[in-house]
Amino acid sequence: MTEKQSYNTKSRQYILNYLKANINTTVSVGDILEYLRLNGISVNFTTVYRYLNKLTLEKKVIKFTGENGQKSLYQLVREQSSCEEHIHIQCVSCGKLIHLNCGFMDELRSHLKHSHDFDLKCHGSVLYGLCRECNKK
């Protein structure tokens, strides 16, 4: 039993390290599995998926549905981030995720409330397009 706990702790630490190293983008379970494989850590899909779901429930990770509802993508939450209060934009070319943590969100929220009687819930929201760097290519 101790050996299994040690294994889980090691794999979880590798997953957290990967999420921290990729904090500006979203990653898939497949991305994490490839990283673990390259580091000699043998973990199955279900183990990674369950750990990501645990982190999501703890609000340490945000789960996004990929463009066109494809696969789930994950991103580590920054310590002082309030992702439930803003929309995200993601580059379809490089995967970079940008948090729209600006005055625009207050304007949008106010417009939706007053003009459409709609309360905006932003958790997991993503708009897709091309970032500045990919637009220059």
N, CA, C and O of each residue as an XYZ file, in Angstrom:
548
protein
N       0.819     -1.192      0.000
C       0.000      0.000      0.000
C       0.866      1.260      0.000
O       0.566      2.219     -0.711
N       1.919      1.260      0.780
C       2.803      2.425      0.834
C       3.402      2.709     -0.533
O       3.529      3.869     -0.925
N       3.775      1.657     -1.267
C       4.347      1.835     -2.590
C       3.360      2.528     -3.520
O       3.750      3.405     -4.290
N       2.085      2.144     -3.458
C       1.080      2.761     -4.309
C       0.894      4.231     -3.948
O       0.766      5.067     -4.843
N       0.877      4.566     -2.658
C       0.721      5.954     -2.246
C       1.900      6.787     -2.744
O       1.707      7.910     -3.210
N       3.092      6.263     -2.654
C       4.282      6.946     -3.133
C       4.178      7.197     -4.637
O       4.514      8.280     -5.116
N       3.713      6.196     -5.374
C       3.551      6.305     -6.826
C       2.569      7.431     -7.155
O       2.839      8.265     -8.019
N       1.420      7.449     -6.454
C       0.430      8.488     -6.708
C       0.987      9.866     -6.378
O       0.743     10.818     -7.119
N       1.708      9.990     -5.313
C       2.282     11.269     -4.922
C       3.269     11.750     -5.977
O       3.272     12.928     -6.337
N       4.100     10.853     -6.470
C       5.084     11.207     -7.488
C       4.393     11.626     -8.784
O       4.761     12.634     -9.385
N       3.397     10.859     -9.214
C       2.709     11.192    -10.459
C       1.934     12.496    -10.312
O       1.901     13.306    -11.238
N       1.316     12.701     -9.166
C       0.584     13.946     -8.942
C       1.518     15.144     -8.956
O       1.172     16.199     -9.488
N       2.704     14.987     -8.373
C       3.671     16.084     -8.372
C       4.121     16.413     -9.796
O       4.263     17.583    -10.152
N       4.341     15.385    -10.602
C       4.707     15.606    -12.004
C       3.577     16.323    -12.748
O       3.835     17.219    -13.552
N       2.325     15.929    -12.482
C       1.189     16.581    -13.134
C       1.124     18.049    -12.729
O       0.943     18.918    -13.582
N       1.270     18.337    -11.437
C       1.260     19.729    -10.971
C       2.397     20.533    -11.580
O       2.209     21.684    -11.973
N       3.575     19.928    -11.658
C       4.720     20.608    -12.258
C       4.436     20.954    -13.718
O       4.771     22.044    -14.182
N       3.820     20.024    -14.431
C       3.484     20.255    -15.838
C       2.462     21.385    -15.967
O       2.594     22.250    -16.832
N       1.442     21.373    -15.104
C       0.429     22.428    -15.145
C       1.050     23.794    -14.840
O       0.700     24.789    -15.473
N       1.966     23.843    -13.876
C       2.638     25.100    -13.530
C       3.499     25.594    -14.687
O       3.534     26.791    -14.972
N       4.189     24.681    -15.347
C       5.054     25.053    -16.468
C       4.246     25.527    -17.677
O       4.779     26.210    -18.552
N       2.974     25.168    -17.725
C       2.107     25.522    -18.852
C       0.935     26.389    -18.392
O      -0.173     26.267    -18.914
N       1.178     27.250    -17.432
C       0.100     28.030    -16.824
C      -0.569     28.998    -17.802
O      -1.707     29.406    -17.571
N       0.106     29.371    -18.877
C      -0.463     30.316    -19.837
C      -1.227     29.651    -20.972
O      -1.666     30.323    -21.905
N      -1.385     28.360    -20.898
C      -2.111     27.660    -21.953
C      -2.949     26.548    -21.343
O      -2.798     26.215    -20.168
N      -3.809     25.992    -22.130
C      -4.592     24.855    -21.671
C      -3.925     23.577    -22.150
O      -3.267     23.565    -23.190
N      -4.095     22.509    -21.394
C      -3.485     21.228    -21.738
C      -4.548     20.141    -21.671
O      -5.540     20.261    -20.951
N      -4.323     19.088    -22.431
C      -5.242     17.951    -22.427
C      -4.657     16.820    -21.586
O      -3.488     16.859    -21.201
N      -5.472     15.828    -21.310
C      -4.986     14.636    -20.609
C      -3.880     13.998    -21.444
O      -2.883     13.521    -20.901
N      -4.057     13.989    -22.755
C      -3.036     13.433    -23.649
C      -1.704     14.157    -23.540
O      -0.648     13.525    -23.557
N      -1.748     15.480    -23.427
C      -0.516     16.273    -23.252
C       0.201     15.854    -21.973
O       1.420     15.682    -21.955
N      -0.574     15.694    -20.909
C      -0.002     15.316    -19.616
C       0.564     13.904    -19.675
O       1.656     13.652    -19.165
N      -0.165     12.984    -20.290
C       0.318     11.605    -20.408
C       1.631     11.538    -21.187
O       2.527     10.772    -20.831
N       1.746     12.334    -22.242
C       2.980     12.366    -23.029
C       4.141     12.896    -22.188
O       5.243     12.350    -22.231
N       3.894     13.953    -21.429
C       4.912     14.513    -20.540
C       5.348     13.469    -19.513
O       6.543     13.296    -19.276
N       4.390     12.773    -18.903
C       4.718     11.742    -17.911
C       5.534     10.621    -18.548
O       6.514     10.150    -17.970
N       5.122     10.199    -19.743
C       5.838      9.123    -20.443
C       7.285      9.535    -20.707
O       8.206      8.744    -20.501
N       7.482     10.764    -21.159
C       8.837     11.255    -21.446
C       9.696     11.350    -20.186
O      10.924     11.341    -20.271
N       9.058     11.440    -19.023
C       9.777     11.498    -17.746
C       9.810     10.151    -17.040
O      10.163     10.073    -15.863
N       9.441      9.083    -17.757
C       9.528      7.737    -17.208
C       8.471      7.398    -16.175
O       8.651      6.469    -15.387
N       7.368      8.139    -16.168
C       6.286      7.891    -15.214
C       5.153      7.187    -15.961
O       4.605      7.723    -16.924
N       4.815      5.996    -15.512
C       3.755      5.221    -16.154
C       2.444      5.413    -15.388
O       2.275      4.901    -14.281
N       1.528      6.155    -15.996
C       0.224      6.440    -15.397
C      -0.816      6.267    -16.492
O      -0.577      6.634    -17.642
N      -1.973      5.706    -16.137
C      -2.994      5.539    -17.158
C      -3.890      6.771    -17.263
O      -3.876      7.642    -16.394
N      -4.659      6.824    -18.327
C      -5.557      7.938    -18.635
C      -6.502      8.232    -17.470
O      -6.679      9.388    -17.086
N      -7.108      7.185    -16.911
C      -8.097      7.345    -15.851
C      -7.504      8.017    -14.622
O      -8.151      8.865    -14.007
N      -6.289      7.649    -14.260
C      -5.633      8.242    -13.093
C      -5.432      9.743    -13.290
O      -5.714     10.535    -12.391
N      -4.949     10.127    -14.459
C      -4.730     11.552    -14.748
C      -6.067     12.285    -14.764
O      -6.192     13.363    -14.182
N      -7.057     11.712    -15.423
C      -8.379     12.330    -15.527
C      -9.007     12.529    -14.148
O      -9.560     13.591    -13.862
N      -8.924     11.521    -13.307
C      -9.502     11.639    -11.953
C      -8.793     12.704    -11.133
O      -9.434     13.455    -10.398
N      -7.472     12.771    -11.255
C      -6.731     13.778    -10.498
C      -7.091     15.189    -10.988
O      -7.246     16.108    -10.184
N      -7.220     15.352    -12.297
C      -7.624     16.653    -12.829
C      -9.024     17.028    -12.362
O      -9.284     18.190    -12.049
N      -9.920     16.062    -12.312
C     -11.268     16.341    -11.808
C     -11.232     16.734    -10.339
O     -11.975     17.618     -9.912
N     -10.370     16.080     -9.565
C     -10.210     16.433     -8.145
C      -9.724     17.877     -8.028
O     -10.249     18.651     -7.228
N      -8.723     18.232     -8.823
C      -8.204     19.602     -8.802
C      -9.259     20.604     -9.265
O      -9.304     21.733     -8.777
N     -10.101     20.192    -10.201
C     -11.184     21.054    -10.677
C     -12.191     21.304     -9.568
O     -12.618     22.440     -9.363
N     -12.575     20.256     -8.851
C     -13.518     20.398     -7.735
C     -12.948     21.280     -6.636
O     -13.688     22.001     -5.967
N     -11.633     21.223     -6.450
C     -10.956     22.057     -5.447
C     -10.715     23.476     -5.951
O     -10.158     24.310     -5.237
N     -11.143     23.748     -7.198
C     -10.980     25.055     -7.857
C      -9.517     25.450     -8.023
O      -9.182     26.635     -8.032
N      -8.648     24.447     -8.156
C      -7.232     24.687     -8.418
C      -6.941     24.624     -9.913
O      -5.912     25.110    -10.382
N      -7.864     24.017    -10.648
C      -7.751     23.862    -12.089
C      -9.088     24.238    -12.702
O     -10.143     23.947    -12.140
N      -9.037     24.886    -13.860
C     -10.257     25.187    -14.607
C     -10.341     24.184    -15.752
O      -9.351     23.909    -16.430
N     -11.529     23.649    -15.954
C     -11.766     22.709    -17.048
C     -12.524     23.440    -18.144
O     -13.576     24.030    -17.898
N     -11.987     23.396    -19.346
C     -12.607     24.008    -20.508
C     -12.961     22.909    -21.505
O     -12.279     21.889    -21.597
N     -14.031     23.135    -22.241
C     -14.339     22.244    -23.342
C     -13.662     22.828    -24.563
O     -13.795     24.018    -24.848
N     -12.936     21.991    -25.282
C     -12.202     22.455    -26.451
C     -13.117     23.010    -27.523
O     -14.328     22.789    -27.498
N     -12.533     23.731    -28.465
C     -13.279     24.307    -29.567
C     -14.118     23.229    -30.246
O     -13.644     22.110    -30.443
N     -15.335     23.549    -30.600
C     -16.295     22.631    -31.227
C     -16.637     21.455    -30.322
O     -17.023     20.395    -30.815
N     -16.502     21.622    -29.001
C     -16.874     20.583    -28.056
C     -15.998     19.354    -28.115
O     -16.412     18.284    -27.670
N     -14.801     19.478    -28.650
C     -13.919     18.327    -28.806
C     -13.508     17.758    -27.453
O     -14.353     17.216    -26.740
N     -12.268     17.863    -27.088
C     -11.785     17.270    -25.841
C     -11.738     18.306    -24.727
O     -11.739     19.511    -24.981
N     -11.697     17.826    -23.502
C     -11.575     18.719    -22.352
C     -10.139     19.212    -22.246
O      -9.189     18.475    -22.508
N     -10.004     20.464    -21.858
C      -8.705     21.088    -21.661
C      -8.668     21.655    -20.242
O      -9.702     22.018    -19.681
N      -7.482     21.726    -19.678
C      -7.319     22.127    -18.277
C      -6.260     23.205    -18.163
O      -5.309     23.257    -18.943
N      -6.451     24.079    -17.157
C      -5.441     25.091    -16.868
C      -5.394     25.317    -15.367
O      -6.425     25.419    -14.701
N      -4.183     25.393    -14.854
C      -3.977     25.689    -13.443
C      -4.444     27.115    -13.165
O      -4.157     28.026    -13.941
N      -5.154     27.308    -12.071
C      -5.656     28.624    -11.694
C      -4.540     29.380    -10.991
O      -3.884     28.850    -10.095
N      -4.337     30.605    -11.401
C      -3.361     31.454    -10.707
C      -3.912     31.781     -9.330
O      -5.127     31.824     -9.136
N      -3.029     32.009     -8.383
C      -3.442     32.226     -6.993
C      -4.483     33.321     -6.835
O      -5.457     33.135     -6.105
N      -4.309     34.447     -7.490
C      -5.223     35.568     -7.290
C      -6.188     35.719     -8.462
O      -6.715     36.807     -8.697
N      -6.416     34.659     -9.181
C      -7.307     34.713    -10.331
C      -8.749     34.533     -9.890
O      -9.044     33.780     -8.962
N      -9.631     35.231    -10.565
C     -11.063     35.072    -10.310
C     -11.726     34.712    -11.628
O     -12.462     35.512    -12.206
N     -11.458     33.507    -12.094
C     -11.898     33.072    -13.416
C     -13.408     32.981    -13.559
O     -13.922     32.893    -14.673
N     -14.112     33.003    -12.453
C     -15.565     32.963    -12.534
C     -16.132     34.339    -12.850
O     -17.332     34.481    -13.085
N     -15.279     35.345    -12.856
C     -15.737     36.711    -13.074
C     -15.340     37.285    -14.421
O     -15.664     38.435    -14.717
N     -14.644     36.512    -15.244
C     -14.263     37.037    -16.545
C     -14.286     35.953    -17.625
O     -14.272     34.756    -17.338
N     -14.321     36.407    -18.848
C     -14.296     35.527    -20.015
C     -12.846     35.260    -20.372
O     -11.958     36.030    -20.006
N     -12.609     34.182    -21.077
C     -11.277     33.822    -21.547
C     -11.279     33.831    -23.068
O     -12.293     33.532    -23.700
N     -10.153     34.172    -23.642
C      -9.991     34.058    -25.088
C      -8.814     33.122    -25.331
O      -7.802     33.176    -24.632
N      -8.966     32.264    -26.337
C      -7.927     31.274    -26.597
C      -7.554     31.267    -28.069
O      -8.413     31.290    -28.951
N      -6.252     31.233    -28.310
C      -5.732     31.170    -29.669
C      -5.888     29.747    -30.205
O      -5.437     28.788    -29.578
N      -6.521     29.617    -31.354
C      -6.725     28.297    -31.949
C      -5.457     27.775    -32.609
O      -5.383     26.604    -32.980
N      -4.457     28.643    -32.758
C      -3.208     28.221    -33.376
C      -2.186     27.726    -32.355
O      -1.659     26.622    -32.496
N      -1.900     28.532    -31.328
C      -0.857     28.167    -30.363
C      -1.406     27.663    -29.024
O      -0.655     27.112    -28.218
N      -2.710     27.848    -28.781
C      -3.325     27.362    -27.553
C      -3.251     28.314    -26.379
O      -3.773     28.014    -25.306
N      -2.606     29.468    -26.565
C      -2.472     30.443    -25.482
C      -3.859     30.856    -24.989
O      -4.756     31.120    -25.789
N      -4.026     30.909    -23.671
C      -5.291     31.312    -23.055
C      -5.085     32.642    -22.349
O      -4.166     32.791    -21.543
N      -5.947     33.612    -22.657
C      -5.836     34.950    -22.082
C      -7.076     35.209    -21.230
O      -8.201     34.951    -21.659
N      -6.861     35.713    -20.034
C      -7.945     36.044    -19.124
C      -8.327     37.504    -19.349
O      -7.486     38.389    -19.188
N      -9.571     37.769    -19.716
C     -10.031     39.140    -19.929
C     -10.432     39.736    -18.582
O     -11.613     39.875    -18.264
N      -9.440     40.071    -17.827
C      -9.620     40.626    -16.489
C      -9.493     42.133    -16.583
O      -8.523     42.713    -16.096
N     -10.494     42.779    -17.222
C     -10.396     44.217    -17.456
C     -11.777     44.861    -17.315
O     -12.769     44.177    -17.060
N     -11.827     46.172    -17.482
C     -13.066     46.922    -17.359
C     -14.143     46.484    -18.341
O     -15.330     46.700    -18.097
N     -13.743     45.877    -19.438
C     -14.708     45.389    -20.427
C     -15.701     44.431    -19.796
O     -16.877     44.426    -20.159
N     -15.240     43.622    -18.856
C     -16.132     42.640    -18.231
C     -17.246     43.334    -17.448
O     -18.388     42.873    -17.456
N     -16.921     44.436    -16.772
C     -17.951     45.182    -16.041
C     -18.975     45.757    -17.013
O     -20.178     45.715    -16.755
N     -18.486     46.300    -18.141
C     -19.388     46.847    -19.161
C     -20.286     45.763    -19.740
O     -21.493     45.955    -19.882
N     -19.691     44.629    -20.070
C     -20.453     43.525    -20.650
C     -21.489     43.003    -19.665
O     -22.649     42.799    -20.024
N     -21.071     42.789    -18.430
C     -21.981     42.281    -17.402
C     -23.145     43.255    -17.184
O     -24.295     42.833    -17.068
N     -22.848     44.546    -17.131
C     -23.870     45.563    -16.935
C     -24.835     45.614    -18.124
O     -26.050     45.673    -17.935
N     -24.299     45.593    -19.340
C     -25.153     45.614    -20.532
C     -26.089     44.411    -20.558
O     -27.285     44.556    -20.812
N     -25.552     43.234    -20.299
C     -26.383     42.027    -20.325
C     -27.480     42.079    -19.266
O     -28.606     41.643    -19.509
N     -27.152     42.609    -18.102
C     -28.128     42.689    -17.013
C     -29.227     43.700    -17.337
O     -30.413     43.393    -17.216
N     -28.830     44.908    -17.751
C     -29.809     45.972    -17.953
C     -30.579     45.844    -19.268
O     -31.772     46.145    -19.314
N     -29.922     45.407    -20.321
C     -30.582     45.339    -21.619
C     -31.261     44.006    -21.903
O     -32.191     43.937    -22.707
N     -30.794     42.940    -21.239
C     -31.312     41.612    -21.565
C     -31.774     40.831    -20.339
O     -32.193     39.680    -20.453
N     -31.695     41.469    -19.153
C     -32.048     40.810    -17.891
C     -31.379     39.438    -17.782
O     -32.016     38.426    -17.486
N     -30.064     39.450    -18.036
C     -29.283     38.215    -18.090
C     -28.086     38.348    -17.158
O     -27.311     39.298    -17.276
N     -27.925     37.396    -16.224
C     -26.770     37.373    -15.320
C     -25.697     36.472    -15.919
O     -25.899     35.265    -16.057
N     -24.574     37.050    -16.269
C     -23.484     36.330    -16.914
C     -22.717     35.463    -15.922
O     -22.300     35.944    -14.869
N     -22.532     34.202    -16.251
C     -21.696     33.264    -15.490
C     -20.521     32.909    -16.401
O     -20.714     32.313    -17.461
N     -19.319     33.270    -15.995
C     -18.152     33.147    -16.872
C     -17.318     31.890    -16.669
O     -16.427     31.612    -17.471
N     -17.583     31.129    -15.623
C     -16.735     29.973    -15.336
C     -16.638     29.049    -16.545
O     -17.652     28.556    -17.039
N     -15.431     28.820    -17.011
C     -15.202     27.907    -18.135
C     -15.520     28.500    -19.493
O     -15.555     27.780    -20.491
N     -15.756     29.814    -19.544
C     -16.114     30.444    -20.817
C     -14.868     30.722    -21.661
O     -13.832     31.147    -21.150
N     -14.997     30.471    -22.963
C     -13.875     30.696    -23.865
C     -14.398     31.201    -25.203
O     -15.354     30.655    -25.754
N     -13.759     32.251    -25.720
C     -13.979     32.700    -27.085
C     -12.720     32.336    -27.859
O     -11.612     32.480    -27.344
N     -12.880     31.868    -29.086
C     -11.741     31.382    -29.864
C     -11.386     32.352    -30.981
O     -12.258     32.987    -31.574
N     -10.097     32.455    -31.256
C      -9.604     33.312    -32.327
C      -8.100     33.157    -32.440
O      -7.546     32.123    -32.066
N      -7.436     34.189    -32.958
C      -5.984     34.164    -33.115
C      -5.358     35.255    -32.250
O      -5.820     36.396    -32.245
N      -4.305     34.894    -31.518
C      -3.600     35.873    -30.685
C      -2.750     36.784    -31.550
O      -2.582     36.542    -32.746
N      -2.216     37.826    -30.944
C      -1.400     38.822    -31.642
C      -0.225     38.169    -32.379
O       0.019     38.466    -33.548
N       0.498     37.283    -31.692
C       1.676     36.661    -32.290
C       1.301     35.784    -33.485
O       1.985     35.813    -34.509
N       0.237     35.013    -33.368
C      -0.170     34.134    -34.472
C      -0.764     34.925    -35.632
O      -0.668     34.499    -36.783
N      -1.373     36.063    -35.342
C      -1.900     36.928    -36.396
C      -0.777     37.518    -37.228
O      -0.962     37.807    -38.410
N       0.397     37.700    -36.611
C       1.551     38.292    -37.325
C       2.216     37.294    -38.265
O       2.943     37.685    -39.178
N       1.967     36.002    -38.041
C       2.624     34.961    -38.852
C       2.043     34.882    -40.247
O       2.482     34.062    -41.053
